[in-house]
Amino acid sequence: MSRTIRTLILASSEPLRQALRDLLLIERDFEVLGVAATRHEAKNVARQHRPDLLVYALEPTALNRLLFLREVEAVSPRTHVFFCSLHHGALDDLRRRADGKGANRPSAFARDLVSALRPLGEASDAADDGDGTAAGDGSGDGPAGSANAVREALSCLTPREREVLRMAAEGLSSTETGRQLGISARTAECHRAHGMRKLGLHRRAELVRFALSAGLVGDRRDLR
């Protein structure tokens, strides 16, 4: 990468905000622009600084995730949002890594978290090197918004790909999707990647827009 990943942290707990901040500060390719305790604060910072990455460590509902994605896209189109669902003991893992106690043997959670964040920042960096057209702003690739185009696009997907894409649009991670569908996270990720490639989508914000136009979001009926 030619520059650091400019990151904003959103978490309701002060200890969690500090732990995430300290964790990323020891990584040379991350720059923490700030921390926020509420969605309103995070949107203001995103509007002002246009971060590459926003780490969302609250416990939102699927609907709140969807709304927040749309709100962030409106003020900072190139910002990638990473929803972080923390398991019991994750805060202690982050603290051990951040204060150096786990520097030689970082916890799997801390290591995996940083590994998951890095590609998102790199993707944002690559977008900035392009022609200046924001991904998913309606001027790029992807299915058109007409009803016929949406139906045609849906017909290219398998039933499993539709289900996985719907859940991804609602903000569920591959792990959460796999758990609900009884498949591995890796399999869920493959279905998501294949489905987005068929639709010509590249970012979650584009997927959210498509899911809304296709009526997938919030629809729990059998998609087959």
ROFITOR-871838 format. One record per residue: residue in one letter; x, y, z of N, C-alpha, C in turn. Coordinates in pm, 1 decimal. Example, Ala and Ser with C-alpha at 12.3 -4.5 7.8 and 13.67 -1.06 7.14 Angstrom:
! ROFITOR-871838
{zaro "A" {1319.0 -569.0 780.0} {1230.0 -450.0 780.0} {1320.0 -330.0 780.0}}
{zaro "S" {1285.0 -225.0 708.0} {1367.0 -106.0 714.0} {1290.0 3.0 787.0}}
END
This chain:
! ROFITOR-871838
{zaro "M" {83.1 -119.8 0.0} {0.0 0.0 0.0} {86.6 124.9 0.0}}
{zaro "S" {38.4 233.2 -65.3} {115.0 356.3 -71.5} {88.2 447.2 46.3}}
{zaro "R" {-15.3 418.9 122.9} {-46.5 502.9 238.7} {-114.5 419.2 345.0}}
{zaro "T" {-138.5 482.0 459.1} {-199.7 408.9 568.9} {-350.4 398.0 548.8}}
{zaro "I" {-409.4 303.8 620.7} {-554.0 283.6 618.3} {-614.8 376.5 721.9}}
{zaro "R" {-683.6 478.4 677.1} {-741.1 580.3 766.3} {-869.7 523.4 825.1}}
{zaro "T" {-869.6 505.7 958.3} {-973.3 426.5 1023.9} {-1047.0 506.5 1131.4}}
{zaro "L" {-1177.5 485.3 1139.2} {-1262.6 541.5 1243.6} {-1321.6 426.4 1323.7}}
{zaro "I" {-1324.0 439.1 1455.0} {-1374.5 333.8 1543.5} {-1504.2 379.5 1608.7}}
{zaro "L" {-1606.5 297.2 1603.6} {-1734.5 323.9 1667.8} {-1763.8 212.6 1767.2}}
{zaro "A" {-1769.8 246.9 1894.4} {-1799.7 149.5 2000.4} {-1859.1 223.9 2118.4}}
{zaro "S" {-1960.2 165.3 2182.1} {-2028.5 233.5 2292.5} {-1948.5 229.9 2421.5}}
{zaro "S" {-1859.4 132.5 2436.3} {-1780.7 115.6 2558.2} {-1645.8 185.1 2544.8}}
{zaro "E" {-1611.8 269.1 2642.5} {-1482.8 337.0 2641.8} {-1365.6 238.0 2644.7}}
{zaro "P" {-1370.3 133.9 2731.0} {-1260.3 36.5 2728.3} {-1244.4 -30.5 2591.9}}
{zaro "L" {-1356.2 -58.5 2526.0} {-1349.1 -121.8 2394.9} {-1292.9 -24.7 2291.3}}
{zaro "R" {-1335.8 100.1 2294.2} {-1282.5 199.5 2201.1} {-1131.8 211.3 2217.6}}
{zaro "Q" {-1086.4 218.2 2343.6} {-944.1 232.2 2370.1} {-866.2 108.1 2324.1}}
{zaro "A" {-923.0 -9.5 2351.0} {-854.2 -133.4 2314.0} {-841.0 -145.7 2162.5}}
{zaro "L" {-947.2 -112.7 2089.3} {-941.3 -118.4 1944.0} {-844.1 -14.8 1888.5}}
{zaro "R" {-847.2 103.3 1949.3} {-754.8 208.9 1905.4} {-610.5 166.0 1926.6}}
{zaro "D" {-580.3 115.1 2045.5} {-443.0 73.6 2075.0} {-399.3 -42.5 1986.0}}
{zaro "L" {-494.1 -132.5 1957.5} {-462.3 -246.5 1872.2} {-418.3 -200.4 1733.6}}
{zaro "L" {-491.0 -104.4 1676.0} {-459.9 -58.8 1540.6} {-339.2 33.6 1537.0}}
{zaro "L" {-314.9 104.9 1646.4} {-201.6 197.3 1648.8} {-67.6 125.3 1640.0}}
{zaro "I" {-62.7 -0.3 1683.2} {64.3 -72.7 1676.5} {86.6 -134.8 1538.9}}
{zaro "E" {-14.7 -124.1 1450.9} {-0.6 -171.1 1314.0} {43.5 -53.7 1227.1}}
{zaro "R" {153.4 -68.1 1158.5} {211.3 43.6 1083.7} {123.8 94.8 970.5}}
{zaro "D" {40.4 9.3 916.9} {-39.5 51.0 802.0} {-178.4 102.4 839.5}}
{zaro "F" {-203.0 125.5 967.8} {-330.8 182.5 1011.0} {-309.3 320.4 1074.2}}
{zaro "E" {-397.8 412.3 1044.5} {-401.4 543.4 1109.3} {-541.2 561.6 1168.8}}
{zaro "V" {-549.5 580.4 1299.8} {-678.7 597.9 1365.5} {-715.7 746.5 1362.9}}
{zaro "L" {-817.2 781.0 1286.8} {-861.0 919.6 1275.9} {-935.5 965.7 1399.5}}
{zaro "G" {-1000.8 872.4 1466.7} {-1077.4 908.3 1584.2} {-1163.9 792.9 1630.8}}
{zaro "V" {-1229.1 814.2 1744.8} {-1321.4 715.6 1799.9} {-1454.5 784.9 1826.0}}
{zaro "A" {-1561.4 708.4 1820.1} {-1695.5 762.6 1841.9} {-1774.7 666.8 1929.1}}
{zaro "A" {-1862.8 724.1 2010.4} {-1944.9 643.8 2099.7} {-2085.1 621.0 2044.4}}
{zaro "T" {-2125.9 703.0 1947.9} {-2260.0 691.2 1891.0} {-2253.6 695.7 1738.9}}
{zaro "R" {-2358.6 649.3 1676.6} {-2366.7 653.2 1531.1} {-2363.5 796.6 1480.7}}
{zaro "H" {-2427.7 887.7 1552.8} {-2429.3 1028.2 1512.3} {-2288.1 1085.7 1510.4}}
{zaro "E" {-2210.7 1057.9 1613.2} {-2071.9 1104.8 1618.2} {-1991.9 1045.4 1503.4}}
{zaro "A" {-2011.1 916.9 1478.8} {-1936.1 849.5 1373.5} {-1967.8 909.6 1236.8}}
{zaro "K" {-2093.9 940.3 1211.1} {-2129.7 999.1 1082.5} {-2067.6 1136.7 1064.7}}
{zaro "N" {-2061.1 1215.1 1173.6} {-1999.3 1347.4 1165.9} {-1850.9 1337.2 1132.9}}
{zaro "V" {-1782.2 1242.8 1198.4} {-1639.7 1224.2 1171.3} {-1619.3 1173.1 1028.4}}
{zaro "A" {-1704.2 1081.1 985.8} {-1693.6 1027.7 849.3} {-1715.8 1137.6 746.5}}
{zaro "R" {-1809.3 1225.4 772.6} {-1837.1 1336.4 680.5} {-1716.3 1429.8 671.3}}
{zaro "Q" {-1650.2 1452.2 783.1} {-1538.8 1546.5 786.3} {-1409.6 1488.4 729.9}}
{zaro "H" {-1379.9 1360.9 764.5} {-1248.7 1304.9 731.7} {-1250.0 1199.7 621.0}}
{zaro "R" {-1368.4 1150.6 582.4} {-1379.5 1050.1 476.6} {-1282.3 933.3 498.8}}
{zaro "P" {-1300.0 856.8 606.9} {-1207.4 746.7 635.7} {-1218.2 634.7 532.5}}
{zaro "D" {-1110.5 556.9 522.7} {-1114.6 438.4 437.1} {-1200.3 329.6 500.3}}
{zaro "L" {-1197.4 324.6 633.1} {-1257.3 212.8 705.8} {-1325.0 262.5 832.5}}
{zaro "L" {-1444.2 209.9 859.7} {-1514.6 237.9 984.3} {-1541.2 105.1 1053.8}}
{zaro "V" {-1485.6 88.9 1172.8} {-1504.5 -33.8 1250.7} {-1621.9 -12.1 1345.4}}
{zaro "Y" {-1729.1 -85.5 1324.9} {-1853.8 -70.4 1400.7} {-1860.5 -183.7 1502.1}}
{zaro "A" {-1833.7 -152.0 1628.8} {-1827.6 -255.1 1732.9} {-1943.5 -244.1 1830.6}}
{zaro "L" {-2058.4 -195.8 1783.5} {-2179.7 -197.9 1863.9} {-2249.8 -331.6 1839.8}}
{zaro "E" {-2368.0 -347.6 1894.4} {-2445.7 -469.3 1871.6} {-2576.3 -430.8 1803.7}}
{zaro "P" {-2570.8 -399.9 1673.8} {-2688.9 -350.8 1604.7} {-2781.2 -462.5 1558.7}}
{zaro "T" {-2907.3 -425.6 1535.5} {-2998.4 -518.2 1468.6} {-2966.7 -515.8 1319.9}}
{zaro "A" {-3018.5 -612.4 1247.9} {-2993.2 -617.2 1103.8} {-3044.2 -490.5 1036.1}}
{zaro "L" {-3160.8 -439.9 1078.2} {-3217.2 -320.3 1016.9} {-3128.1 -200.5 1044.5}}
{zaro "N" {-3078.8 -186.5 1168.8} {-2991.6 -75.3 1200.9} {-2862.4 -81.0 1120.6}}
{zaro "R" {-2811.7 -199.6 1099.2} {-2691.8 -213.6 1017.0} {-2718.9 -160.0 876.9}}
{zaro "L" {-2829.3 -199.4 819.9} {-2864.8 -158.4 684.9} {-2878.8 -7.2 677.2}}
{zaro "L" {-2949.0 52.5 770.7} {-2967.7 197.0 771.2} {-2835.7 269.4 788.0}}
{zaro "F" {-2750.3 216.6 875.4} {-2622.3 281.4 899.9} {-2534.3 277.5 774.8}}
{zaro "L" {-2535.1 166.3 703.7} {-2459.0 158.1 579.4} {-2502.6 266.8 481.6}}
{zaro "R" {-2631.8 287.5 470.4} {-2683.2 388.3 378.0} {-2646.9 528.6 425.2}}
{zaro "E" {-2649.3 551.0 558.1} {-2615.1 682.0 612.4} {-2467.5 715.1 589.6}}
{zaro "V" {-2381.2 616.3 611.0} {-2237.8 639.0 590.5} {-2208.4 661.5 443.0}}
{zaro "E" {-2271.2 583.0 357.0} {-2248.1 599.5 214.0} {-2287.0 739.6 168.0}}
{zaro "A" {-2390.7 796.7 228.7} {-2436.2 929.5 188.4} {-2332.9 1037.5 219.3}}
{zaro "V" {-2258.3 1022.2 328.1} {-2162.1 1125.8 367.9} {-2018.9 1092.2 328.3}}
{zaro "S" {-1990.4 963.9 305.8} {-1854.0 922.6 270.5} {-1861.0 796.2 185.4}}
{zaro "P" {-1884.9 809.3 55.3} {-1913.3 693.8 -30.9} {-1803.6 588.3 -36.0}}
{zaro "R" {-1678.2 625.5 -15.6} {-1569.2 529.3 -28.3} {-1534.7 459.3 103.0}}
{zaro "T" {-1605.0 492.3 208.9} {-1575.8 430.6 338.3} {-1634.1 289.5 345.4}}
{zaro "H" {-1550.1 192.2 380.4} {-1595.7 55.8 404.1} {-1631.3 41.1 551.7}}
{zaro "V" {-1744.4 -23.1 579.8} {-1789.4 -43.4 717.6} {-1770.4 -190.0 754.7}}
{zaro "F" {-1703.9 -212.7 867.7} {-1680.6 -348.7 916.8} {-1758.3 -366.4 1047.1}}
{zaro "F" {-1857.5 -455.8 1046.2} {-1935.7 -484.0 1166.3} {-1864.3 -590.8 1248.0}}
{zaro "C" {-1834.2 -557.7 1372.2} {-1754.1 -645.8 1456.8} {-1839.7 -696.2 1572.7}}
{zaro "S" {-1876.5 -823.3 1569.9} {-1950.6 -885.7 1679.3} {-1850.8 -951.9 1773.5}}
{zaro "L" {-1840.5 -903.0 1896.1} {-1737.3 -948.8 1988.0} {-1787.2 -1062.6 2075.6}}
{zaro "H" {-1704.8 -1165.8 2088.2} {-1739.0 -1277.2 2174.5} {-1691.5 -1249.7 2316.9}}
{zaro "H" {-1733.7 -1331.2 2410.3} {-1692.4 -1315.6 2549.5} {-1540.4 -1329.5 2560.4}}
{zaro "G" {-1478.8 -1234.7 2626.4} {-1333.6 -1239.2 2643.6} {-1256.7 -1168.4 2534.6}}
{zaro "A" {-1327.1 -1118.4 2430.3} {-1257.4 -1052.2 2320.7} {-1186.4 -925.9 2368.0}}
{zaro "L" {-1248.9 -852.4 2461.1} {-1186.3 -729.4 2509.9} {-1053.1 -758.8 2576.8}}
{zaro "D" {-1047.1 -865.1 2655.7} {-920.9 -902.2 2720.0} {-816.6 -940.6 2615.7}}
{zaro "D" {-858.3 -1009.3 2510.8} {-766.1 -1045.7 2403.6} {-707.6 -920.8 2337.9}}
{zaro "L" {-794.6 -822.4 2310.9} {-749.0 -699.5 2247.4} {-653.4 -623.5 2337.6}}
{zaro "R" {-685.0 -619.1 2466.2} {-599.1 -547.5 2559.7} {-461.8 -611.4 2568.7}}
{zaro "R" {-457.6 -744.4 2572.5} {-328.0 -812.7 2581.3} {-243.7 -784.1 2458.0}}
{zaro "R" {-307.4 -781.3 2342.9} {-235.0 -752.6 2219.8} {-188.6 -606.7 2218.1}}
{zaro "A" {-275.9 -514.4 2259.0} {-244.7 -372.6 2251.1} {-136.6 -330.9 2350.4}}
{zaro "D" {-134.9 -390.1 2470.1} {-36.1 -346.6 2569.5} {96.6 -421.1 2557.2}}
{zaro "G" {108.9 -505.3 2454.1} {236.0 -571.6 2429.0} {249.6 -707.2 2493.1}}
{zaro "K" {160.2 -744.1 2582.2} {171.7 -873.2 2648.9} {152.6 -988.1 2551.1}}
{zaro "G" {79.6 -960.7 2444.4} {57.2 -1066.6 2346.1} {130.1 -1040.0 2216.2}}
{zaro "A" {231.6 -953.0 2219.7} {300.0 -914.2 2096.6} {364.7 -1033.1 2027.6}}
{zaro "N" {423.6 -1122.5 2105.6} {490.3 -1237.7 2046.5} {393.3 -1349.9 2012.7}}
{zaro "R" {284.8 -1358.7 2090.2} {184.3 -1462.2 2066.7} {45.5 -1397.7 2070.9}}
{zaro "P" {11.6 -1318.4 1968.1} {-117.3 -1250.1 1967.6} {-232.8 -1348.6 1966.8}}
{zaro "S" {-342.3 -1308.8 2031.0} {-458.5 -1396.4 2033.3} {-511.6 -1415.3 1892.4}}
{zaro "A" {-576.9 -1527.5 1870.8} {-633.0 -1555.3 1738.9} {-735.1 -1449.2 1701.4}}
{zaro "F" {-812.3 -1402.6 1800.3} {-914.9 -1302.4 1772.0} {-852.1 -1172.6 1723.8}}
{zaro "A" {-751.3 -1122.5 1798.3} {-686.2 -997.2 1759.7} {-619.4 -1009.7 1624.2}}
{zaro "R" {-553.8 -1120.8 1600.9} {-485.3 -1142.8 1473.9} {-584.7 -1150.8 1358.8}}
{zaro "D" {-693.7 -1223.2 1380.2} {-793.6 -1237.3 1274.8} {-865.4 -1105.8 1247.4}}
{zaro "L" {-886.1 -1026.6 1353.2} {-954.8 -899.5 1335.2} {-872.7 -807.3 1245.9}}
{zaro "V" {-745.4 -793.8 1275.4} {-658.7 -707.9 1193.5} {-651.4 -761.2 1050.8}}
{zaro "S" {-642.6 -893.0 1035.8} {-635.3 -953.7 902.9} {-763.5 -929.1 822.3}}
{zaro "A" {-876.6 -923.5 891.8} {-1003.6 -899.0 823.6} {-1017.7 -752.4 783.3}}
{zaro "L" {-962.6 -661.7 864.2} {-974.7 -519.2 836.7} {-885.0 -474.5 721.7}}
{zaro "R" {-767.4 -531.0 714.0} {-666.5 -481.6 618.3} {-714.1 -483.9 472.7}}
{zaro "P" {-775.0 -592.9 423.1} {-818.2 -592.7 282.6} {-922.4 -485.5 251.0}}
{zaro "L" {-1005.4 -450.1 349.5} {-1105.3 -346.5 325.5} {-1038.0 -212.4 302.3}}
{zaro "G" {-935.3 -182.8 383.3} {-861.4 -59.3 364.6} {-787.8 -56.6 232.3}}
{zaro "E" {-733.7 -170.8 193.1} {-663.3 -180.2 66.2} {-759.4 -159.8 -50.6}}
{zaro "A" {-880.4 -210.7 -36.7} {-980.5 -193.7 -142.4} {-1016.9 -47.2 -158.2}}
{zaro "S" {-1028.4 23.6 -46.6} {-1059.5 165.9 -52.4} {-945.6 242.6 -115.5}}
{zaro "D" {-822.6 203.9 -83.1} {-704.5 267.6 -139.7} {-702.1 249.3 -291.2}}
{zaro "A" {-735.3 128.0 -336.4} {-737.1 100.4 -480.2} {-843.1 183.7 -549.9}}
{zaro "A" {-957.4 204.5 -484.0} {-1064.4 284.5 -544.1} {-1019.2 427.9 -562.4}}
{zaro "D" {-940.7 480.2 -468.3} {-892.1 616.5 -478.4} {-795.5 633.8 -594.3}}
{zaro "D" {-732.3 524.6 -640.3} {-638.4 532.3 -750.6} {-708.0 521.6 -884.9}}
{zaro "G" {-841.6 508.6 -882.6} {-916.5 491.7 -1005.9} {-951.2 624.1 -1070.0}}
{zaro "D" {-1065.6 625.6 -1140.5} {-1099.9 743.6 -1218.8} {-1183.4 843.5 -1141.3}}
{zaro "G" {-1201.7 820.3 -1012.4} {-1275.0 915.2 -929.9} {-1422.2 886.3 -920.1}}
{zaro "T" {-1469.5 786.0 -989.4} {-1610.3 750.8 -981.9} {-1634.9 662.8 -861.4}}
{zaro "A" {-1722.2 705.5 -772.0} {-1749.3 628.3 -650.5} {-1817.9 498.5 -686.7}}
{zaro "A" {-1767.9 389.2 -630.6} {-1827.5 259.6 -657.8} {-1970.7 257.2 -609.3}}
{zaro "G" {-2060.9 207.9 -695.7} {-2199.9 193.9 -655.4} {-2279.2 322.2 -663.4}}
{zaro "D" {-2228.8 426.4 -732.9} {-2304.0 550.7 -737.8} {-2404.5 551.9 -853.6}}
{zaro "G" {-2418.9 436.2 -921.3} {-2516.2 427.1 -1028.8} {-2453.8 448.0 -1165.3}}
{zaro "S" {-2324.7 492.7 -1169.2} {-2262.0 517.3 -1297.2} {-2172.8 403.3 -1340.6}}
{zaro "G" {-2156.2 303.4 -1256.4} {-2065.8 192.7 -1287.7} {-2141.4 68.9 -1328.0}}
{zaro "D" {-2075.6 -47.0 -1306.4} {-2137.0 -173.3 -1343.7} {-2242.3 -213.9 -1242.3}}
{zaro "G" {-2305.8 -326.7 -1271.3} {-2406.7 -378.0 -1180.2} {-2541.9 -375.1 -1246.4}}
{zaro "P" {-2638.7 -450.8 -1195.2} {-2769.8 -456.1 -1256.9} {-2840.4 -322.9 -1250.7}}
{zaro "A" {-2909.2 -287.1 -1357.2} {-2984.9 -162.7 -1359.6} {-3102.0 -171.3 -1264.6}}
{zaro "G" {-3161.8 -55.5 -1237.6} {-3265.2 -51.1 -1136.7} {-3403.3 -90.0 -1183.8}}
{zaro "S" {-3424.2 -114.8 -1314.8} {-3557.0 -147.9 -1363.5} {-3600.2 -284.4 -1311.6}}
{zaro "A" {-3729.2 -303.6 -1303.4} {-3783.0 -429.2 -1251.5} {-3739.5 -547.5 -1337.8}}
{zaro "N" {-3739.4 -530.3 -1470.7} {-3700.0 -640.1 -1559.0} {-3553.9 -676.6 -1538.9}}
{zaro "A" {-3469.1 -574.5 -1524.4} {-3326.0 -600.4 -1505.9} {-3301.5 -670.9 -1373.7}}
{zaro "V" {-3374.8 -630.1 -1270.8} {-3359.3 -692.8 -1139.5} {-3401.9 -838.4 -1145.0}}
{zaro "R" {-3515.5 -866.6 -1209.3} {-3562.7 -1005.0 -1220.5} {-3463.3 -1089.9 -1298.1}}
{zaro "E" {-3409.1 -1033.8 -1405.2} {-3311.5 -1107.2 -1485.2} {-3186.3 -1136.8 -1403.5}}
{zaro "A" {-3142.8 -1037.8 -1323.6} {-3024.3 -1058.0 -1241.1} {-3048.9 -1166.0 -1136.9}}
{zaro "L" {-3165.9 -1164.3 -1074.7} {-3198.7 -1264.7 -973.6} {-3202.1 -1404.5 -1031.7}}
{zaro "S" {-3245.9 -1415.5 -1157.2} {-3257.7 -1548.1 -1219.1} {-3121.7 -1613.1 -1239.0}}
{zaro "C" {-3013.9 -1533.1 -1234.4} {-2879.4 -1588.0 -1251.4} {-2824.8 -1648.9 -1122.9}}
{zaro "L" {-2892.5 -1620.7 -1011.1} {-2842.9 -1666.5 -881.7} {-2904.5 -1800.2 -843.1}}
{zaro "T" {-2828.8 -1881.2 -772.4} {-2884.8 -2001.9 -713.1} {-2964.4 -1961.6 -589.1}}
{zaro "P" {-3056.1 -2047.1 -542.1} {-3130.1 -2015.4 -420.0} {-3039.1 -1985.9 -301.6}}
{zaro "R" {-2930.3 -2061.7 -288.4} {-2838.4 -2039.3 -176.7} {-2768.1 -1905.3 -189.1}}
{zaro "E" {-2729.9 -1868.4 -311.7} {-2663.9 -1739.0 -332.0} {-2758.0 -1624.9 -297.2}}
{zaro "R" {-2885.2 -1638.3 -331.5} {-2982.2 -1534.2 -296.4} {-2992.1 -1518.7 -145.3}}
{zaro "E" {-3000.4 -1632.0 -76.6} {-3015.1 -1627.9 68.9} {-2891.4 -1565.8 134.2}}
{zaro "V" {-2774.0 -1606.2 88.5} {-2650.0 -1554.2 146.2} {-2636.0 -1405.2 117.8}}
{zaro "L" {-2669.5 -1361.8 -4.8} {-2660.2 -1220.5 -38.0} {-2759.3 -1137.8 42.5}}
{zaro "R" {-2877.3 -1191.7 64.4} {-2974.7 -1119.6 147.1} {-2920.4 -1097.4 287.2}}
{zaro "M" {-2863.6 -1202.0 344.3} {-2811.8 -1192.0 479.7} {-2690.5 -1098.7 485.3}}
{zaro "A" {-2608.3 -1100.0 380.9} {-2494.3 -1008.4 375.2} {-2542.3 -864.1 366.5}}
{zaro "A" {-2648.5 -840.5 289.3} {-2702.7 -705.3 277.1} {-2758.7 -655.5 409.7}}
{zaro "E" {-2808.1 -748.2 491.4} {-2859.3 -712.0 622.8} {-2747.5 -690.2 724.2}}
{zaro "G" {-2623.9 -714.2 683.8} {-2510.9 -686.1 770.5} {-2451.7 -805.4 840.8}}
{zaro "L" {-2500.6 -925.8 811.7} {-2446.1 -1044.2 878.1} {-2309.6 -1079.3 819.9}}
{zaro "S" {-2219.1 -1121.4 904.8} {-2088.5 -1166.1 860.3} {-2100.3 -1305.8 801.0}}
{zaro "S" {-1992.4 -1352.2 736.5} {-1993.0 -1487.2 681.5} {-2008.0 -1591.2 791.9}}
{zaro "T" {-1947.5 -1563.4 907.8} {-1959.1 -1655.2 1021.8} {-2102.9 -1663.4 1069.6}}
{zaro "E" {-2168.3 -1546.5 1084.8} {-2307.2 -1544.0 1129.8} {-2398.9 -1609.8 1027.2}}
{zaro "T" {-2374.8 -1582.6 900.2} {-2454.7 -1643.3 793.2} {-2440.3 -1795.0 793.9}}
{zaro "G" {-2316.2 -1841.3 804.0} {-2292.4 -1985.1 806.5} {-2360.1 -2052.4 923.1}}
{zaro "R" {-2355.6 -1986.9 1039.7} {-2417.4 -2044.1 1159.0} {-2568.7 -2059.6 1139.5}}
{zaro "Q" {-2631.4 -1957.9 1080.4} {-2776.2 -1963.9 1062.3} {-2817.5 -2065.2 954.6}}
{zaro "L" {-2733.6 -2081.9 853.1} {-2768.1 -2170.9 743.0} {-2712.7 -2311.6 759.8}}
{zaro "G" {-2630.7 -2330.4 863.4} {-2574.0 -2462.7 886.4} {-2463.0 -2497.8 790.2}}
{zaro "I" {-2389.2 -2396.9 743.8} {-2275.7 -2419.2 655.4} {-2154.1 -2350.4 715.0}}
{zaro "S" {-2036.3 -2376.1 661.4} {-1915.4 -2312.9 713.3} {-1908.3 -2167.2 669.0}}
{zaro "A" {-1831.8 -2087.6 743.7} {-1812.8 -1947.9 706.3} {-1746.7 -1937.3 569.5}}
{zaro "R" {-1654.7 -2028.3 541.5} {-1586.4 -2027.6 412.5} {-1684.2 -2053.4 298.4}}
{zaro "T" {-1776.2 -2147.9 318.9} {-1876.4 -2176.2 216.4} {-1967.5 -2056.6 196.1}}
{zaro "A" {-2006.9 -1992.4 305.8} {-2090.8 -1872.9 296.3} {-2019.4 -1763.0 219.4}}
{zaro "E" {-1891.0 -1746.6 247.0} {-1812.5 -1644.2 176.6} {-1804.0 -1674.5 27.3}}
{zaro "C" {-1789.1 -1799.8 -7.4} {-1784.0 -1838.8 -148.7} {-1916.3 -1808.8 -219.0}}
{zaro "H" {-2028.3 -1840.7 -153.0} {-2159.4 -1810.5 -211.8} {-2175.1 -1659.8 -230.8}}
{zaro "R" {-2132.3 -1583.0 -132.6} {-2143.3 -1437.1 -142.3} {-2059.2 -1384.5 -258.6}}
{zaro "A" {-1934.9 -1430.9 -267.8} {-1845.6 -1384.6 -373.6} {-1897.8 -1422.2 -512.2}}
{zaro "H" {-1946.9 -1545.6 -526.5} {-1999.0 -1590.0 -655.8} {-2122.4 -1508.1 -694.3}}
{zaro "G" {-2211.0 -1485.3 -596.9} {-2332.3 -1409.4 -625.6} {-2302.6 -1266.0 -665.6}}
{zaro "M" {-2212.5 -1201.3 -594.6} {-2178.6 -1062.5 -626.4} {-2109.3 -1053.5 -761.9}}
{zaro "R" {-2027.3 -1152.0 -794.4} {-1962.1 -1151.5 -925.1} {-2065.4 -1165.3 -1036.9}}
{zaro "K" {-2164.3 -1252.1 -1018.9} {-2269.1 -1266.7 -1119.7} {-2346.5 -1136.2 -1139.1}}
{zaro "L" {-2365.6 -1061.6 -1029.6} {-2442.7 -938.0 -1036.4} {-2357.1 -817.7 -1077.1}}
{zaro "G" {-2226.3 -835.7 -1082.6} {-2138.1 -724.5 -1116.7} {-2124.1 -624.3 -1004.8}}
{zaro "L" {-2137.4 -670.8 -879.4} {-2127.3 -583.4 -762.9} {-1990.2 -599.3 -698.4}}
{zaro "H" {-1941.3 -489.9 -639.2} {-1807.6 -492.0 -582.4} {-1802.5 -449.6 -436.0}}
{zaro "R" {-1903.1 -379.3 -388.7} {-1901.8 -330.0 -251.3} {-2033.5 -362.8 -183.2}}
{zaro "R" {-2029.4 -364.2 -49.3} {-2150.8 -393.4 26.9} {-2259.4 -289.9 -0.3}}
{zaro "A" {-2220.5 -164.1 -17.1} {-2321.1 -60.4 -41.9} {-2397.2 -89.4 -170.4}}
{zaro "E" {-2327.8 -137.4 -273.3} {-2394.8 -174.4 -398.2} {-2489.4 -291.8 -374.8}}
{zaro "L" {-2445.1 -387.6 -294.5} {-2529.0 -503.4 -263.5} {-2654.5 -460.3 -188.9}}
{zaro "V" {-2639.5 -367.5 -94.9} {-2755.4 -318.3 -19.2} {-2856.9 -254.9 -112.8}}
{zaro "R" {-2808.6 -172.5 -205.7} {-2900.7 -108.1 -299.6} {-2973.7 -210.7 -385.2}}
{zaro "F" {-2898.2 -309.3 -433.0} {-2962.0 -412.4 -514.9} {-3065.3 -490.4 -434.0}}
{zaro "A" {-3029.2 -527.8 -310.5} {-3120.4 -605.5 -226.3} {-3248.6 -528.1 -199.7}}
{zaro "L" {-3237.1 -396.8 -182.3} {-3356.2 -314.2 -160.8} {-3443.6 -311.8 -286.2}}
{zaro "S" {-3380.3 -291.7 -402.9} {-3458.3 -285.3 -527.1} {-3520.1 -420.0 -562.0}}
{zaro "A" {-3453.0 -528.5 -520.0} {-3502.7 -662.7 -551.3} {-3600.8 -714.2 -446.8}}
{zaro "G" {-3617.2 -641.3 -337.4} {-3708.3 -685.3 -232.3} {-3654.4 -798.7 -147.9}}
{zaro "L" {-3520.2 -816.7 -147.7} {-3461.1 -925.4 -69.9} {-3448.9 -890.7 77.5}}
{zaro "V" {-3418.8 -769.2 107.6} {-3392.2 -729.4 246.1} {-3520.3 -730.0 326.4}}
{zaro "G" {-3512.4 -802.2 439.0} {-3625.7 -807.9 528.6} {-3730.4 -908.8 488.4}}
{zaro "D" {-3709.2 -975.3 373.5} {-3804.9 -1075.4 325.9} {-3759.8 -1213.8 369.0}}
{zaro "R" {-3829.3 -1274.9 463.4} {-3792.1 -1404.4 517.3} {-3857.1 -1522.8 445.1}}
{zaro "R" {-3926.3 -1494.7 334.4} {-3991.1 -1604.2 261.7} {-3886.3 -1690.1 192.1}}
{zaro "D" {-3925.5 -1808.3 157.0} {-3836.7 -1896.1 80.3} {-3812.2 -1832.5 -56.6}}
{zaro "L" {-3684.5 -1805.6 -86.5} {-3650.2 -1736.2 -210.1} {-3646.8 -1828.5 -331.4}}
{zaro "R" {-3668.7 -1956.0 -311.6} {-3666.4 -2046.9 -424.8} {-3794.8 -2041.3 -504.1}}
END
